[in-house]
Amino acid sequence: MIKTFTKLLGTCATLSLITMSGVSHAADCSSNPVNPNGNTSQLQNALQQATNTGKALRLTGTYYISSDTKVYLKKDLVVDATGAKFIATSNLDGDMFSFDAHTTKSNECNSANTLANFTWKGGDFNMANAKVSKVVPITSKTPAGREGTASTADALSIRGANNSNNTNKVNVLLIENITFTGTKNSNDPYYLAGGDSGILMTGTLKATIRNNKFYGVRDAAVYLSAGGDRGQYGDHFTISNNHVERAYDAFTSKRGADNIKMNNNTMDDVIVGLSIKRVYDGWTATNVKILNNTITNAVRPISVERANNVTITGNHISGLGAVVGGSTRATNIYGQQYEGIALNGVQGTNLVSGNTIKGITGVASRESETTTWGIVTREEDGRETTGDTITNNTFSKLDKWVKRL
């Protein structure tokens, strides 16, 4: 009898341990974050625990994600996801991961008035099966049945500025060595991609995006934006050594962020390659450097809107006028032409030098059907383009080398 009772106790203890091992406990302010090792139900808790404590988190395994993994930023978030895979299911309607500043939650765990650093390294993100956000470019191209209801559907969404009280939470951000795949097939055009953007970031005081790869992007591979009511949160953005294929937008910075550097990136088959976009009337970006990038087959390889003090040097643009995104016509808000480098409402001291811009070679019929301009200057948002020095650039097989509108 005693042996039987002892055996029953041992069995109950074992079952208890098995049961407890699968229980998700709410994140606290002191425990070490635990690697879920492929357990999707534990992923949000692990990430929240990491920023609650500021302790580094290692992620391994494969995760199938059907809803937004939402995390409120508190202290530093340091994640190494090298080798991990994050795969969106067809139920995902919105962001895969969103890391947000929050009026009250971001002050918990003694993190009030703390600026958090954000570091994410590695990981494969697949959004091919995800719903498409409702604000992507050219929504009419979204395949029937793939329309989503969310305004964003990004793989990594980091919102460092809190618009409700106009404050900022994120100090320095680094994202490197991730791979993003948005299409089911390696030759699908951008508009067949799931989701929205690869990386969306608003309102960090300094950001570096480097050594990442993006294949098939419905909107922008990387979208960096200033935050705050005047765009006061968001400067010193560096985008370097990244690769993009088949995207609507490759790399863009918006809402008047200053001190932007885009260098040594490669792009192929993109509507817009490297861009500064104003979004709001009167908001101006200052100190922009676009250096030594390679862009093949794009409608607007380099486009800068409403900025001061712009340097564009050493870039190589080829295939201007080629079929892009499966379309034989230029998808361009400024007209039906392809534009290698465009200065739109740019003022201050601006240099465009040492760039190579080549049109289509070996496709005579295609060349006759396109209008290609090498460098374009025009007014934007009521501002003329002034102070520009255009010198020592190389052009070939274009309709117009330099076009001033």
N, C-alpha and C positions, 0 to 999 in steps of 0.2 A: 504493500500500500504506500509506504513511504517512498519507495523507488518510483512508483507510478506518479505520485504527486510531484516529486522532484523533476521527473521527465516532462510533466505538463508545464511546470514553471519555466523550464529551459526552452520549451517550444514557444510559449507565450512571449518570452523575452526576445527570441529570435524573430518572431513575427513582428513584434513592436519595432525592432531595429530596422527591419525591411520596410515597414510602413513609414517610419520617420524619415528614412533616407530619400523618399520620394516627395516629402512635404516641402512646400515653398514657404519660407518664413519671410515676413516683411523685413525690408532693409532697415538696419539700425545705423547708429553713428560711430561704431567702433570696431565691428567685426571685419575680418579680412574678406575681401571678395573671393568667391569660389568659381573656378572655371566650370561652366555647365557641361562642357565636353559633348556638345551636340544636343543637349536637352533644351529645346526651344522654350519650354515653360519656365525655365530657370534663367533665361537670358536677360530679361528686363531687370530682375532682382539683382543679378550679378553686376550689371552696369550701374544701377542706382547705388549699390553698395560701394562701388569703386569711387564714384564722385562724392558720396557722403563722407568718405574717409580720406580721399585723396591718395589711396593706395593703388598701385599698379595692378592691372588685370590681364591675365593671359587667356585668350579664347582659342579653343581647338574644336574640331568636329564640324558637322554639317547641320545647318538649321533651316527648317522650312517655315517661312514667315507668312502669316495670313492677315496680320493686323499690325498697326504702327507700334513699334517698340519705343515707348515714350519715356524719356529720362529727364529729370529736372536737375540742371547743373547747380552744384553747390561748391565743392572744392575742386582741385585738379582732377581731370579725367585722363588717365594714361592707359591705353589699350594696345596690346600686341595681338593682332588676329592673324598673324602669318600662318598660312595653310588652312585657315578656316573658310568655310563656304556658307554663304547666306543666299537662299533661294526663295524668291517670291512665289507664292501659289496664286492661282487664278482668283482667289478671294481677296487678295491685297488691294485695297482701294485707299491710297494715301501713301505717306512716307513709309519706307522700310524701317529707318531709325530716325527719331527726332530728339535732339538734345536742346532743351529750351531753358531760357531764363524765366523765372516766375516771381511774381510780386511777393509771395509769402514762402513758397516751398524752397526757393533758392537761398533763403535766410536760415534754414534749419541746419542742425548739426554744427552750430557755432560758425556758420559760414557767412553771416551778415557782413557786408562791406568787404568781402573777399573776392578778389578777381581770380577766376579760375583759368588755368592753362589747360588746353585741350590737345591731346596727342593721340592719333590713331595711325597704327602701322599695319599694313598688310590686310589680306582677306580678299576673297572673290565674291562679288555681288552680282546676282543674276536677277534682272527685273523683266525678263522676256514674257512671263505669263501674267504680270501685274496689270491691273486696270490703268488706263491712261488718264492723267489729270484733265480737268475741264478747262485749263487755261494754257495748254500747249499751243505752239504756233500751228496755224492752219488746222483747226479742229475738224474741218471737213474731211481730212485725210485719215482720221482715226477709224480703224476698221469697225464695222457694226458688231456690237456685243462686247467691245473692249472699252466703251466709254465709262469713265469713273465719275464719282460725285465730288471728289476732294479737289481743293485748289492747288495742292502740291502733292507730288508722288515721287520723292527723291530717295536715293539710296541712303545717303548721309545728309541729314538736314541739321544744321547748327545755327541756332538763333540766339546770338549773344546779347542783343539789345532788347530791353523790355519796353515795349511801346506804351504800355499802360501807365507807367510812371517815368518814362523817358530816362532810364538808367542803363548801364552796361554791366555785364557779368563776366565776359570772356576777355582775357588779356592776350596771350599768345596762342596761336593755333598752328598745328602741324599735321598734315595728312600726307602720307607717302606710301608708295608700293602697293596700292590697291588695284584690283582689276574689276572693271564694270562691264557687264554684257547686257544689252537691252533688247537684242533681237534673237529670234529662234534659229535663224540661219546666218551664216557668216557673210552672205551677200545681200541680205535684206536691206532696203533703204531705211532711212531714219524714221519715216512715218509708220513703219510696222513695229517699232519698238514699244515695249511696255513701260509704264511709269512716266517719268518726267525727266529730271536731271540726275546726273551722277552725284555731284556734290553741290549743295546749296549752303552758303554761309553768309550771315548778316551780322554786322556789329561786333567784330573782334578788333582789338587795337593793333594787332599784327598777325598776318597769316602767311604761311608758306605751304604751297601745294606742289609736290614734286614727285617725279618718278612713278607716275600712275599711268594706267592704260584704260582706254574707253572704246568700246566697240558697239555701235548702234545705239544712239542716244536720241530720244524723242524731242528733247529741248536742248539744254546746255550740258556739256560734259562737266564744266565747272562754272558756277555762278557765284561770284563774290560781290557783296553789296555793303555799302555803308548803312548804318542804322541810326536811329534817333530822329527827332522831328526836323533837324536840319542836316542830317547826314554826318553828325559830329563824331559818331562812333564808327571807325573803320578807315584805317590808313595802313600804309606799308604792307601791301599785298604783293607777294611774289609767286608767280606761276612759272615753273621751270622744269624742263626735261620730261614733259608728259607727252603721251601719244594718243591721238583720237582718229577714229575712222567712222564714217557714216553717221554724222550728227547734223542736227539743224544748226546749233550753235556750239562751237568748240569751247572757247574760253572767253568769258565776259565779266566786266566789272561795271557796277551800276550805282546810281544814286550819289554821285559826287565824291566817291572815295579818292583820296590823294596818295601820291607816292606809289604808283603802280608799276610793277616790272613784270614783263612777259618775255621770257628768253629761252631759247634752245628747245622749243616744243616742235613736234611734227604733227601735221594734220593732213588727212586725205578724204575727199568726198564730203565736204561740209558746206552748208549754205553760207554761214559766217564763220570766219576763222578766229581772229583775235579782235576783240571790240571793247570800246568804252561807250556805254550807253547812258544817256542823261536821265531818262524816265520822267523826271519832273522838270517843268520849265524853271529856268534860272539856276538849277543846281550844276555846279561846275567841278570837274576833276582837274587836279593840278599835279604836275610832275609825273608824266607818263613816259615809260621807256619800253619800246617793243623792239627786241634785239635778236638777230640771228635765229629766226624761226624758219621752218620749211613747210610750205603750204602747197598742196597739190590738189587741183580740181575743186575750186571754191567759187562761189558767186561774188562774195565780198571777203577776200582773204584778210584784209586789215581795214578796220573802220573805226574812226574815233569821232565821237560826238561831244560838242561843247566841252572843250578842255583847254587848259593853259599849259604851255611849256611841254611840248611833245617831241620826243626823239624816236625816230623810226629808222633803224640802220641795220644793214647786214642781213636782211631777210631775203629768202629765195621763194618766189612765187612762180608756179608753172601750171600749165593746163588751163589757163584763164579762158573761159568759153566752152569748156568741156561739159558733158552731161553731168549734172550734180543732183543727187537725191532722186535719181530716176527721171528727172524732168529735163526736157529739151529746151525749156525757156528759163530765163533768169528769174529767180525768186528774190526780188530786190524792192525794198520799200521806196527806193529813189527812182525806179524806172525799170526798163527791160534790158539794161546793159550790165555787163560784168565789170567790176571795179577792183583793180589790184590793191591800191591804197587810197583811202578816202579820208580827207580832213574836212569835217563838217562843223562849222562854227568854232574853229580852233584859233586861239589867239595867244599872245605872249611871244616867246622865242621858240621857234619850232624848226626842227631839222629832219628832212627826209633825204637820206644819202646812202649810197653803197648798196642799194637793193637791186635785185634782179627780178624782172617781171616778164614772163614768157606766155604767149598765147598758145593755141593748139598747133601741134605739128603733125603732119602726115594724115590729116583728115580734111581734105579740101572742101568737101560739101558742108561739113560742120562749121568750118571757118567762115564760109560765106553767109551762114545763117545767124551769126552772132555779132553783137557790138561789144567791143572790148576797149576799155580805157585803162591805161596804166596807173596814173595818179590823178585823183580828182580833188578839187577844192570847191566848197560851196557854203552857203549860209545855212545855219541851223539855229532854231529857237531865237530868231531875230538877231543873230550875231554873224557878221561876215568872218571869213577866214582871213587872218592877217598874220604878219610876222613869220611867214613860212619861207624857209630856204630849201629849195629842191635842186639837188646837185649830185652829179656822179652816179646816177642810176643807170642800169642797163635794161633796154627794152627790146623785144623782138615779137614779130607777128601780132601786132596790136593795131586797132583802128586809130587810136590816138594815144600818144605817149603821156602828155599832160593835158588835162581838161579843166579849165577854170569856168565855173558856172556862176 
